[in-house]
Amino acid sequence: MKKIGIGYEFYKRMIDDNCYYVDKTLLIEDIFEKGGNVTLFTRPRRFGKTLVLSTIQTFLEDERDRNGNRIDNSRYFENKKIVLEGSDDIKSRMGRYPVINLSLKSGKQSDFYNSFMILRKTIIDEYSRHSYIKDSDKLDERDKNEFSSLLNGEEEWRRLEKTFKNDEDRVRAFQIEVGKYAVALKILSELLEKYHGQKTVILIDEYDVPLENSYQLGFYEEMVSFIRSLFESALKTNTSLELAVITGCLRISRESIFTGLNNLEVNSINGEYFGEYFGFTQAETEEMLIEYGLPDHIETVKDWYDGYLFGQTEIYNPWSVIKYVKDHVANPKSFPEPYWSNTSSNSIIKEMIEGADDSVKNELDTLISGGTIEKQIHEDITYGDVRESEDSLWNFLYFTGYLKNVSERFEDVATFLTMKIPNKEIAYVYKNQLRQWFERKVKGFDYSPLYDAISSVNPQGIEDFVNSILAKSISYFDNDESFYHGFFLSLLYGMPDYAVKSNREEGNGRTDIVLYPDNPKDPAYIFELKQRKKFSEMEEGLKEALDQIVVQKYEEGIVDDGYVGAVSYGICFCKKRCIVGLL
């Protein structure tokens, strides 16, 4: 049985380590047939974008070692679809092209200087990978000097730093350095074409990571300027370019990055083509589960990790499916987990909830309850737009995998999508963030009126205080019985001179919540909680709570424990309201 590979991003490593591989190799043929001269794929994180680029590189690259000797990668595609089903034309392209493969995911430092220096290091590393060309007689002296200058950029910069007399010198030199590496990909592709006699394939992964980071930290314009220059020179005015593929999570507007790039083909999750190549299809998921002896888990995996629609193709989250299979091979009885959501801070959800007005809260209520919302879709947005309007936030959530397309309609020139939460895993993200937000909100209250009402035996005062907090919650809690217990329990932890206990045996049963006094001469306070779906049923629920205290003899249990006595409250919750009664 093949190894279940977690976190593999390099195709050759995955094959060498005998990992289970879901064959996506026909994407390479489709890129040539259906893509543009430059194709941008936007997909949610952890949907296999980096692995796809590595697969393209391995297939197309005329790879050389440090001495310029050809490396034969054909064995990596034995019995793969591109060899078994691909056209003669695409098979003839195997090992033909020089390839530049650049990931921008490391460019997320605290300021532009440090982010650029890391991105420059990434470019230099790619020059180093192709250092076999630097002494070739296919390059003239000017070419060799230019290559060496860019290859040795870090050493040259350190030497230059020693000559700076003031900050002005440093700033001027840094600006020159940024300009120098803004054209580095174009120069490398030209030199590779001279050496190989073939135009160059350029692959750029996670292009939007430094853009998102720079927006959050306040140097967006500087980063946009550099990335724009890098892309324009490499992808727009480059006669040495055979083909380029770019990946990211979010499409950035043509005006901000891809200015004038008329050869760009954008394929988002709305695109008609390539839907099956990122993530797992229904058949691929079932095949993997069967392969690892988990055929009975198909419906569970579907509920938790399915639900995405890329073009017209139903897609499962590949990261979560792989993690699920690995965990359940080890222990088939383990529970599903929100694997994908645990790989990110989900900060956009947090920010959205923190700043939500009543209309957004109502829409979140609808989504978390399993309902749908309709929003106009704007594919051309910038990171600067994301937090400027509610529509932009909903768009961001859709394109990054937190919402799915249910249906669409066109009105004038606008596209409107009906969207919902894709699956249980993503629902967990929303619910978890909402719980955290509500807990933070609750902690900001002064609880003394509640404690005074409890100790003065004032059920109306308790009711008023709790209702004032519930009014600020999100309605999805209405269907979550455990919420009310945890919520009310959290309110009681700070009551002076009392310790709160939950589900402790008293009398003939287990009380929901009891406040035990530090001084046994003070009364204990019993709280029995009930929940109802309809307001008209709340009085009946309150009666049930109070009756249970009597039938189960909770107060007698308190006295048997040595306390002077108890005051018993019944509480019934419904939606954002409660009623409180005294025994």
N, C-alpha and C positions, 0 to 999 in steps of 0.2 A: 504494500500500500504506500502511495506517495506521501511525502511529508506535507503537512499543512503549513504553508509559509505565511507568517504574519509580518507585515511591514516590508515585504520585498518590493523594491522600486526598480531593480535592474534586471532586465530580461535574462541576460546570460547567467547571472547568479541564480536566478530562479530555476533555470533548466539544469545548470550544473549541480545544484543541490537536490535535484529530483523532486521538486515541489509539484503539487497539483496545480495545473495551469489551465485556465479557461481560455480557449484559443480565440484570440481577437486579431489574428494576423491578417485577415482579409481587409481590415481597415486600410492597410497600406495601398492595396489596389484601388479601393474606393476613394482615397485621397487624390490619387492621380486622375481618376475618372470623374469624380464629383466635386472635388475641392477646388480652391482657387490656387493661383500662384503663391498666395499667402493665405493659409487657413487658420482661423482662430477658433479653438474649441473652448467653450465655457461650460464647466460642470461643477457641481458641489465638490468640496474637499473629500479626499479619501475615496474617490470614484475611479481611480486607476489612471489618472492623466500622466503621471510621471512614468509609470510602467509602459504606457502606450508609446511615449516618446523614445524610451529605451529600446522598445521592440522595433520601431521604425529605424532607429540608428543602427541596430545590429543587422537588420536586413539590407539596408541600402549602402552602408558605409564600406568604402574601400579602406579598411582599417590597416594601419601600419604600426610596427613596433618602433622602438627608439632608433633603430638603424635603417628604417625605411623598408623593412621586409613585410610583405603582404601577410595579413592574418586571415585565414579562411574561416568564416563564420557559418558556412552552409550547414554544418551539422546541427546548428541550433534550430533549424527549420525542417528537419526530417520528420515526415508524417504530420506536418502542420498544414492547416487549410490552405495557406497561400501557395504551397507547393503542390498539394493534392488537387486543389480546385482553381487556383489562380491561372490567369491567362499566360500565354507564352511571353507576352510583352512585359508583364510585371515580373515574371521569373528572370527575364533577361536583365533586369535592373538590380538584381541581388549583387551586392559588393561592388557596385559601379562608381559610387559618388563619394567625394570627400564630404564629411559631415561636421558641422559645428553644433554642439549640444550644450546649451547654457541654461542653468537654473538661476532664477533671481530670488529664490526663497530665503536666502541668507541676508538679503539687503534690508534688514529691519532693526537698525540701531537707533540710538536716541537722537541723533542729529544727522544732517546731510553729509557732513564731512566723513563721519565714521561709516555711514551706510554706503557712500560712494566708494570708500576704500575697500570695503568688503566686496562690493560688486566688481571693482577693478581686479581684486584678487581672483575672483571667479573667472573673469576674462583672461587673466594671465595664466591661470591653470589650464584653460583651453588652448592657449598658445603653446604651453609646455607639452600638452598631449600631442601636438603636431610639430614638435621640435625637430622631427626627422627631415623637415624641408629646409632648415636654416642653412645648411652647407651644400645644398644641391646646386648643380650647375644649370638647373632650369631657372634659377632666380639670379638676377643680376646683382651687383654690389649694392645698389640703392635699395632693392627689395630686401636683401639680407640685413642691411642696416636698420631698415624700418621694422622688420620682424624682431630683430634683437632688441631694439629700443622698447618695443611694447612688451616683449617677453621679460625683459629685465627692469620693468617699471618700478618695482618695489625698491630695488637697490639704487636706481637712479634717484628716486624720490628721497631716500635717506641721505644720499650725498648732497642733494640740493638743499635739504633742510639745514644743513650745517652752514650754508651761505646766507641764510635769512638774517637780515639786520633788524627787522621790525615786523609788526603784524601786516603791514601793507605788502611787504615782500611775500609773505606767506599767502595772503589772499590772492595776489596776482598770480603766483605760481600755481596755486590750487585751481584757479579758473582755467589756466592753460592745461593743466592735467585733466580736468573734466572734459575739455574740448578734445584733447588727444585721444581719450578712450571712448568718446562718443562715436568715433568713426572706426574703432578697432575691429568690430565684427566685419565691416565691409572690407577693410584691408586684409584681414585673414582670409576671407572668402576669395578675394582676388589672387592672393598668393597660392592658396590651395588649388585654384583652377589652373594656374601656371604649372604647378608641379604635377597634378594628376591628369591634366588635359580634359577635365570634366567640370562642369559648373557645380556649385556647392549647394548642399542641402543645409538649411539652418533650422534648428529646433530650439525653441525658447519656452521654458517651463515656469509656471507660476509668475507670470509677468506682472500681476497686479499686487503681489505681496508687498514690495517696497512702496507702492502707491498708497495702499491702505495704511501701512505703518506711518508713512510720512504725513498723511492727512491727520491721523490721530495725534501725532506729536508736533505738528505745526510747521513742517517744511515741505508741504505738498508741491508748491509751485516750483521749487528747485528740483525736486525729484521728477516731476512731470517734464520739465525742460530737458533733463538729461536722458530720460527714457525715450522721449519723443525724438531727440537727435539720434540716439542709438538706433531706433527703429527706422527712421527715415533713411539714414545712410545705408543700413544693411538690407532693408526690405523694399525701399521705394526706388532709389537711384542706383541700383546695384546690378550691373550687367553680368556679374558672375553668379547670380542666384538662379538655381534650378527650381527650388521649391522651398517653402518655409511653412512650419507648423508651430503655432503658439498655443499655449494652454493657460487657463486661469479660472478663477471662480466666478468672476463678474466681468461683463463686457463694459469696458470704459469707452465713453463716447468718442467718436471719430475725431471730434474737434480737439480733444484734450491730448490724445496720444497718437492716433493714426491719421494725422492731418495729411490730406492729399493722397492717402494710400489707396489708390483706385483698384489695385489688384488684390484687395483683401476680401476673403469670403468668411463671413462670421457664421459659426454654427453654435447656437445656444441650445438650451433644452427644448426650445420651441421649434428647432430646425427639423426639416422633413427628412434629412439624411443623417446617417451615422448614429442613430438612436441606440442601436444594440451594442455599440462598441465600448461604452463606458458604463460599468456596472454589470450585473448579471441579469439575464432574461429569466423568465419562468422556467424554461426547459433547462437552462444551465444550472439554475439553483436546485431543481429537483434531481438532476443528474449527480450533482455533488453530494447531496444528502443521501441518495441511494448508494453512491460509491462508498460512503463512510458508515453505512449501516444505520441511517437515521430516516428511513422513509416515513415513519410515523410522525415526524416533526415538521412535515411540509406545511401544514396549516398554521402551526405556531410561528414558523419563520415568516410566513406570508403576512400574518397579523402584525408582526413586529418590524419587519424590515423591507416589505414590499411597498408599493403605492406610488412610486415615482413614474412619471410619464415623460419620456424623452422623445419628442416627435410623436409618433404613433406607437411607440414601443414601451411596454410595461417593464419597469426596471426595479431590481432589488439593490439595496445598498451592499456593495461587495465586501467592504471592510467588516460590516456587522455579520454578514453571512459566514465569512471565513472564521471570525472570532467565535461565533456560535458553534460552528461545526467542531472547531478545535476543543472548546470547552466541553461539548457534549459527547465527543468521542471519549474523553477522560471520565466524564460523569453524565450519563444520559438523563439522570433525574435532576440535574441542576436547572436553575430557572433562567429564562432569557434576561439579558441585561441591555441597557442603553449604551452599547459599545461606542457607537459613532459620536454620541453627544459627550462622552467622557474624554474625547480627544481634543476638545476645544473649550474655551471659556464661555462660549455662547453669549458673548458680551452684547451682541446686537439685540438679543431678546431681552436681556437685562435692561439695557438702555431704553428700549421701547416701553417696557413696563414701567420703569421709573418715571418716564415723562408722559405716560398715557393720560389723556383726558377721558371724559365719560364716553365719548363715541368709540375711542380705541378700546377701552375696557369692555364695552358692549360687544365689539367685534371679537375680542379675545374670548369673551364668554361663549359666543356663538361657535367659534372654532373648537374650543376645548370640549364643548358639549357634543362635538361631532358634526356640527353644521358647516355651512359654506358662506363665504363672502365674495362679492364681485368687485374687482378693481381693474382700472385701466392699466395696461402694461406699457412701460417705456423701456425699451432695451438700451437706448443710448443715455446712460446716466454717468455721472462722475461720483467719486467718493465724496466730493463736496456737496453733492445733491442728497446723499443718502439720509442725512439727518435734518434736512431742511423742510421736509414735508412728510405727511403720513403716507401719501401715495408712493413716495420714493422708498420709504421703509418697507412697505408691503412688497414692492418690486424686489428689493434686496432679499427679503425673506424667501420669495418665490425662486429667484435665480440661484440662490445658495442652498436650496434643498429643504427649507423649513416649511414650505407649502407645496401643494401639487395642483396641477391643472385638472379640473373636472370637466369643464366645457368652456367654449368661447363663443363670442359673438362680435360682429363688426358693426360699428355705428359711425357713419361718415368715413373718416380716415383712421378712426381709433379702434383698437382691439381691446375688448374687455374679457377678462378671464374670471370664471367662477372657480374658486380655490378652496381647498380644505387641508387639514393636517394629514400628511401621507400615511402615518402608521403609529403604532403604540410607542415606538422608540422616540419619535419626534414629539408626540404628545407628552411624554415624560419630560422633555426639555422645557416645554412651556409650563407644565405644572410645577416642576421643581423651581424654576425661576420665580414663578408666582408665589410659591410658598415662602421662598427666601425673602422676596420683596415684602410680603405681608408680615412676616416675622420681624423684619427690620422696622416696619411701620408701627407694629404693635409695641415694640420696645421703646418707642419714643413717647408713649403716653404716661401720664401720671396716674398710677393705679390706686392712690389713696382713697378716692371716692368709693371704689369697689370694696376695698378692705373695710372702710367705715360702714358700708351698707351691710356687709356680711356680719360684722361684729355687733351691729345695732339691730340685727334681725329685721332687715328692711328689704324684702324681696323685690319691691318695685325699684329701689335704688340699684340693686344688682342688675335687674332687667334693663333699666335705662342705660347703665354704663356699657353693658355687653352689646346692646343694640347699636350704640353710637360707634363702636368699633366694627361690628359686622357690616355696617353701612358702607364702610370703606373697602370691603373685601371684593373678590371677584366671584361671580355667581357660580362658577363651575364647582365650587366647594359644596354646593347644594346637594350634589349626588355622592359626596365623599363622606361617609359617616365617621370615618376615623378623624377627619379634620376637626369636627366640633369637640371631640374629646381632647385632642392634642392642643387645640386652640385655647379651650377653657383652662386646661391644666397649666399652660404657660402663663396665664394671667395670675395664677395663685402662688407661683413660686416665691414671690417677694413679700408675701404677707408677714409682717413682723411677729416674732415669737411663735410662729407656727411652722410645721414641716408638712409638706404635701406628699401624699402617697396615692398611687393609682392601682386599681384592681387588686386590692388587698382583701384577704378573707376576713369577714366580720359576720358574726351571727351564722346564718345558714347559707351564705353566699359570698359573692365578691362585690364590694362597692365600687362604683366607678371612680370616685375621687373622695378622699377624706383629708381635711386639715387637722392634724394632731397638734395640740398645744404643748409648748415646752413645759408649762406649769400644769400638772394634772388636775388642778382645781379649776382651771378654765375649761369651757366646753369645747368639744370637738365639733367640726362642721362637716356634715355629710352632703354630697352632691350626687344625685342620680340623674343621668342625662338620657334623653330620648330624642329621636329625630323623626320628622314626618315630611312627606312630600307636598302636602297641601296645608294651607293656613287653617282650613276648616277642621283639620284633624289634630291641631295643636293641643286643644283642651283635653282631648282623649289621651294624647301622649303624655301630658303633664300628670293626669290622674294615674296612668300606668306607672310612671316614675315614683310617685308618692306611695302608691299601693305596694310597690316592690320593696320599698324601704321597710314597710310594716311587715309584710309577709316573710321577708328574709331576716327580720329581726336584727337589722344593722345596728340600731341604737343599743340594743341589749349587748351586742358584741363589743361595742365601745366601752360600756360600763364594765363588762367582764375583764377588759384590758386594764382596768384600774382608773379610768377617767371619771370625772364627776358626772358627765352626761354628754348629750349631743344635741345639736340643732340640725334639722334635716331639711334640705332644699331639693325640690324637683325642678328640672329645667327641660323644656322641650324646644328644639330648634327647628326652624323651617326657613330655608333660603337665607335671607339676611336679617331674620328676626328670631327672637326667642321670647318665651314667657317663663316666669319663675314663680313657683309656689312654695309655701311653707307647710310642713307637716304639723 
